[in-house]
Amino acid sequence: MHPVRELQERCQQQAEGLEYKASRNGNLATVEVFVDGIQVGVAQNPQKKMAQKLAARNALVVLKDKETTKYAEESTEEKGMKSKNGSPTFTRQTLNDTCLRRNWPMPLYRCVNEGGPAHAKRFTFSVRVNTSDNGWTDECVGEPMPSVKKAKDSAAVLLLEILNKWYPS
């Protein structure tokens, strides 16, 4: 996929603002890439289109590197169940682990709302669990989020808080 298109689609999916700033100094075009106001890529080339392509490619490398680092940090946090500020970190995986530990069926997620403009969609999910002894839990509806994963995590947090009160460890 062309780097400019890949970057645009990635930013739309993450609900991030994307901006290119081009300038020319003599025979050299400079293109800077900004995501949510932060410069993440820059390139120079005599051809403006090529400079844009190279800047987008550089931005993608930076963003993918940041995502890899963030994923590694989140993975470490999940294992310890602690975030950087010391409070518990709950995700879908935590809810899945709870269900497995208690021999319950996996949680059931449902999209209750999907809206907003194409470049800034928001998703709202609900979740419930069949605890066998009490049947289905109440359906917990999470906050609207820019990605399906984050929306499901939001709902899972609420249900985990309830389950931890009903079934203390």
N, C-alpha and C positions, 0 to 999 in steps of 0.2 A: 504494500500500500504506500502511496505517496506520503512522505513525512508531514506535509502541510495538512492533508486530509486526516491522517492518523491523529495528529495533535488536536485538530478541531473536534473530531469525534470523541477523543478522550476527555477533553475539557467539557464538552456538552454532557457526557455521561457523568462526570464528577461535579457538575453544576459549578464550574469554575469559569471566570471571565478570561478571555483570550484576546490579546491585542498585539499587533505588529507595528513597529515604528521604523520607518525607512528613511535614510538620509544618503546624500551623495556628496563625496568629497573628490572633486576632479573626476577621474575615470573609475573610482571605486564606490560601489554601493554598499552601505552598511544596513543590515536589518537586525533589529532587536526584538526578542519575543518576551512578552510579559504575561504571566498567569496570575490572576487576582492581584495585579499591580506590582508583582515582584518579577524582576528580570531573571529569566531562566535559560535564555539562549541568545547568542549573537553570532553573526557571521558576516564576512566581507567577500565580495566578488564583483568583477566588472559588470556582470549581469544581475539586475535586481531580482529576477525570478529565481536564479540560482542561489543568490544570497539568502532569499527567503526559505528556500528548500533546505539549505545547510543550517540555517538558524533553527528551523523547526526540528531537524534531525538532532541538533545539539540539545535543544530543549527536551526532546523525548528521552535522550540519554540521562539527563539530569533528573527528570521526573521519575523515570523508571528506577533510578538509583535510590531516590528518596523513598519510593514505595517499597523497595526491597528492604531498606533500612527500617522503615516504619513497620513492615510486616514482621521482621525479626524481633523488634521491640515488643510488638503486640503478642507474639508467640511466647516470648519470655514472660510477659505479664500474665498471660492466661495460665501458664504452668504454675505460677506463684499465686494466681488469683488476686494480685495487687496491682494497682495502677501507680503512677509516679507520685501521686499525692497520698498514697497509703490506703485509699478506700478500695473496697472490692470492685473488681472488674467483672461484669457479667455479660456473657454473649450467648449466642445460640448454642455454641459448643458446651458451655456450662450447663445449659438447660438439657441438652442431649445427654450429657454425662450423668446428670441427676436422674433422668428417666431410666437410663441403663442401670444405674446403681440400685434403683428401687424396683426394677423389673416392670416398668410401665411402658406402654407403647410410645413411640416417638411423638414429639409435639406436632400439632396440626396448625399450619400457618395459612392465613387467608388475606389476600389483598382487599382492603376495604375502601381504598381510594387511591387513584393515580391521576394527578392533574398538574397543571401549570404549562407554561410554554415549553416547546421541544428542547430548548437549551437549558431549561431549569426545572425539569420535572421533579415532582415530589411524590413519594410513595408512603402510604400508611398501611401497616399490616397489623393483624390481630393474631393471637396465638392462644391455644388451649391444649390441655393435656388430660388424658383419661387416666386417673389415678387408681382405677379399679375399685378401691373400697368406697369412694364417694362418686364414682362416675366421672363425668367431664367437669373440669374446673370452669369457673367463669371465663369468658373470653376477655383477654386483656388487649387493649388497643394501644399501640405505641404512637410516638410522635411522628409527624410527617418528616421524611428524610430524603436526601438527594439520590440515594441508591437503595435497591431492594435489600441488600445485605444490612445496611445500617437501619433500615425500617424494621426488619425482622429482629435485629439485635435490640432495638428500642422496646419492642413488644416483649421480648424474652426477659429483659430486665424487670419489667413490671410483674410478670408471672413468677419469676424466681423470688421476688420479694414476698409475694403471697405464699408460695410453696414453702419458703423458709420459715414463715410464721406458723403455717399449718403442720408442717413436718420438720421440726427442728432436728438438726443432726445429732 
